[in-house]
Amino acid sequence: MTMNGVPLDGSGPRYLVPGATTYMTGSPPSDQPKVRPHVVLQPRQAPPPTSQLGLFRYSGPGPAWWFTSCHGGAGTSTVAGIVRGGMASGQYWPVPDPPAYANVVLVARGHAGGLRAAQAAARQWAGGGLPTVRVVGLAVVADAPGRRPKPLRELLHLISGAFPRVWELPWVEALRLGEPPDQIQLPPAFSELAADLQRIVTGGTHV
């Protein structure tokens, strides 16, 4: 279910438990909060400096963390379906009413357009117009197999200073080919992301 493109729940048939390397089958825990936005703003209405992200405001509890797309096709729904505990917010900043705050993982593809969109989102967050949002890092989803070309490595190095941490998620050909997710051996980067997020939300790592 969505509201103006914003997913209202993080349900999905398969997910990753921190420390695991393959999908778990079945449904995620039923204690995920039901988030109901009461204000939805499109990108042009969001706080400056603008990016490709709009925002939605909500009251009440949210998930432990959000996965937020810096641009269309970032792979956020796939990441949120793998890493258990969070929700996907689409191309919208999830902005809770005070005194709550939202832990946000920005997600972008590793191509030039994706990295520049991540840079724009970081500038928007740093602008001070999202005081109840805490960006905990950037997940960069590979857009092709193999090593990233030098210009893109340099661009990623340039923008990485805007984030507390950067997770690089490698290409998984099996996902592209439509193989059953519960039969996929995931690269360690996915379980490392899950474990890091658990440490962050439980206070073991400072942002």
C-alpha positions as CSV (number, residue, x, y, z in Angstrom):
1,M,0.0,0.0,0.0
2,T,1.3,3.5,-0.8
3,M,0.3,7.1,-0.4
4,N,1.6,9.4,-3.2
5,G,4.3,6.8,-3.9
6,V,5.2,6.4,-0.2
7,P,5.1,2.8,1.1
8,L,3.2,2.5,4.3
9,D,4.5,-0.8,5.3
10,G,7.7,-2.8,4.9
11,S,6.2,-6.2,4.3
12,G,7.8,-8.6,2.0
13,P,8.1,-12.3,1.6
14,R,11.9,-12.6,2.1
15,Y,14.4,-10.7,4.3
16,L,17.9,-11.0,5.8
17,V,18.6,-11.5,9.4
18,P,21.8,-9.8,10.5
19,G,24.7,-12.3,10.3
20,A,23.0,-14.4,7.7
21,T,24.0,-14.6,4.0
22,T,20.8,-15.9,2.4
23,Y,17.2,-14.7,2.5
24,M,14.8,-16.0,5.2
25,T,11.5,-17.0,3.8
26,G,8.1,-16.2,5.2
27,S,6.8,-12.9,6.5
28,P,8.8,-10.3,8.5
29,P,7.8,-9.8,12.1
30,S,4.3,-8.5,12.7
31,D,5.4,-5.8,15.1
32,Q,6.5,-3.4,12.3
33,P,4.8,-0.1,12.9
34,K,2.0,1.1,10.7
35,V,3.2,4.5,9.5
36,R,0.5,6.9,8.3
37,P,1.8,10.1,6.7
38,H,-0.3,13.2,7.5
39,V,1.6,15.6,5.2
40,V,3.2,14.7,1.8
41,L,5.4,17.2,-0.1
42,Q,6.7,16.7,-3.6
43,P,10.4,17.5,-4.3
44,R,9.8,21.1,-5.4
45,Q,8.0,21.8,-2.1
46,A,10.7,20.2,0.1
47,P,13.2,22.3,2.1
48,P,16.1,23.9,0.1
49,P,18.5,23.1,-1.3
50,T,16.3,20.8,-3.2
51,S,17.0,17.3,-4.5
52,Q,15.0,14.6,-6.2
53,L,13.4,13.8,-2.8
54,G,10.1,14.9,-1.5
55,L,9.1,14.3,2.1
56,F,6.3,13.0,4.2
57,R,5.6,13.9,7.8
58,Y,4.2,11.3,10.2
59,S,3.4,10.9,13.9
60,G,3.9,8.0,16.2
61,P,6.5,5.3,16.0
62,G,8.4,4.5,12.9
63,P,10.7,1.6,12.0
64,A,14.2,1.2,13.4
65,W,15.5,2.7,10.1
66,W,14.3,3.8,6.7
67,F,15.8,3.1,3.3
68,T,15.3,6.2,1.2
69,S,15.9,6.4,-2.6
70,C,18.1,9.3,-3.8
71,H,16.6,8.7,-7.3
72,G,14.3,6.4,-9.2
73,G,15.6,2.9,-9.7
74,A,18.1,3.1,-6.8
75,G,17.2,-0.5,-5.7
76,T,15.7,0.6,-2.3
77,S,12.9,-1.8,-2.3
78,T,15.3,-4.7,-3.0
79,V,17.6,-3.6,-0.2
80,A,14.7,-3.1,2.2
81,G,13.4,-6.6,1.3
82,I,16.8,-8.1,2.1
83,V,17.8,-6.3,5.3
84,R,15.3,-7.0,8.0
85,G,14.2,-4.3,10.4
86,G,13.6,-1.3,8.2
87,M,11.1,0.1,5.7
88,A,11.4,1.7,2.3
89,S,10.2,5.3,2.0
90,G,10.6,5.6,-1.8
91,Q,11.9,9.0,-2.9
92,Y,10.7,10.8,0.2
93,W,12.4,11.8,3.4
94,P,10.5,10.3,6.3
95,V,10.1,13.1,8.7
96,P,8.6,12.3,12.2
97,D,7.0,14.8,14.4
98,P,9.2,15.9,17.3
99,P,10.5,14.6,19.6
100,A,10.9,11.5,17.5
101,Y,13.6,11.2,14.9
102,A,14.2,8.9,11.9
103,N,17.3,6.9,11.1
104,V,17.7,7.1,7.3
105,V,19.9,5.1,5.0
106,L,20.1,6.9,1.7
107,V,20.3,4.5,-1.3
108,A,21.8,5.2,-4.7
109,R,23.1,3.4,-7.7
110,G,26.8,3.5,-8.3
111,H,26.5,5.3,-11.7
112,A,27.3,9.0,-12.1
113,G,23.7,10.1,-12.0
114,G,23.0,8.1,-8.8
115,L,26.1,9.4,-7.0
116,R,25.2,13.0,-7.9
117,A,21.7,12.4,-6.7
118,A,23.1,11.2,-3.4
119,Q,25.3,14.3,-3.2
120,A,22.2,16.5,-3.7
121,A,20.3,14.6,-1.0
122,A,23.2,15.0,1.4
123,R,23.3,18.8,0.8
124,Q,19.6,19.0,1.4
125,W,19.9,17.1,4.7
126,A,22.8,19.3,5.7
127,G,20.8,22.4,5.0
128,G,19.1,22.1,8.4
129,G,15.5,21.8,7.1
130,L,15.1,18.2,8.3
131,P,15.9,18.4,12.0
132,T,14.1,15.1,13.0
133,V,16.0,13.1,10.3
134,R,19.3,11.5,11.1
135,V,21.2,10.2,8.0
136,V,23.2,7.2,9.2
137,G,24.9,6.5,5.9
138,L,24.7,5.9,2.2
139,A,24.2,2.5,0.5
140,V,25.6,2.4,-3.0
141,V,24.1,-0.4,-5.1
142,A,26.3,-1.5,-8.0
143,D,24.8,-0.7,-11.3
144,A,26.9,-3.3,-13.2
145,P,29.2,-6.3,-12.5
146,G,32.9,-5.8,-12.0
147,R,35.0,-3.0,-10.6
148,R,33.7,0.5,-10.7
149,P,35.5,2.7,-13.3
150,K,38.0,5.2,-12.0
151,P,35.9,8.3,-12.6
152,L,33.1,6.8,-10.6
153,R,35.5,5.7,-7.8
154,E,36.8,9.3,-7.6
155,L,33.3,10.7,-7.6
156,L,32.2,8.3,-4.8
157,H,35.4,9.2,-2.8
158,L,34.4,12.9,-3.3
159,I,30.9,12.6,-2.0
160,S,31.6,10.0,0.7
161,G,32.7,12.7,3.1
162,A,29.1,13.9,3.4
163,F,28.0,10.7,5.0
164,P,28.8,9.1,8.4
165,R,29.5,5.8,6.5
166,V,29.2,4.3,3.1
167,W,28.2,0.7,2.3
168,E,29.0,-0.6,-1.2
169,L,26.6,-3.4,-2.2
170,P,27.9,-5.4,-5.1
171,W,26.2,-6.6,-8.2
172,V,24.1,-9.8,-7.7
173,E,23.6,-11.4,-11.1
174,A,21.1,-13.9,-9.6
175,L,18.7,-11.2,-8.6
176,R,18.8,-9.7,-12.1
177,L,18.1,-13.2,-13.6
178,G,15.1,-13.6,-11.4
179,E,16.4,-16.6,-9.4
180,P,14.5,-17.4,-6.2
181,P,15.9,-15.1,-3.5
182,D,15.9,-17.8,-0.9
183,Q,18.4,-19.8,-3.0
184,I,20.8,-16.9,-3.4
185,Q,24.1,-16.8,-1.6
186,L,24.4,-13.1,-0.8
187,P,27.8,-11.3,-0.7
188,P,29.0,-10.5,2.8
189,A,28.3,-6.8,2.2
190,F,24.6,-7.3,2.8
191,S,25.0,-9.0,6.2
192,E,27.5,-6.3,7.1
193,L,25.0,-3.6,6.4
194,A,22.4,-5.4,8.5
195,A,24.8,-5.8,11.4
196,D,26.0,-2.2,11.2
197,L,22.4,-0.9,11.3
198,Q,21.6,-3.1,14.3
199,R,24.6,-1.6,16.1
200,I,23.6,1.9,15.2
201,V,20.1,1.7,16.5
202,T,21.0,-0.1,19.7
203,G,23.6,2.5,20.5
204,G,26.7,0.6,19.8
205,T,27.9,2.9,17.1
206,H,27.7,6.7,17.1
207,V,26.7,8.6,14.0
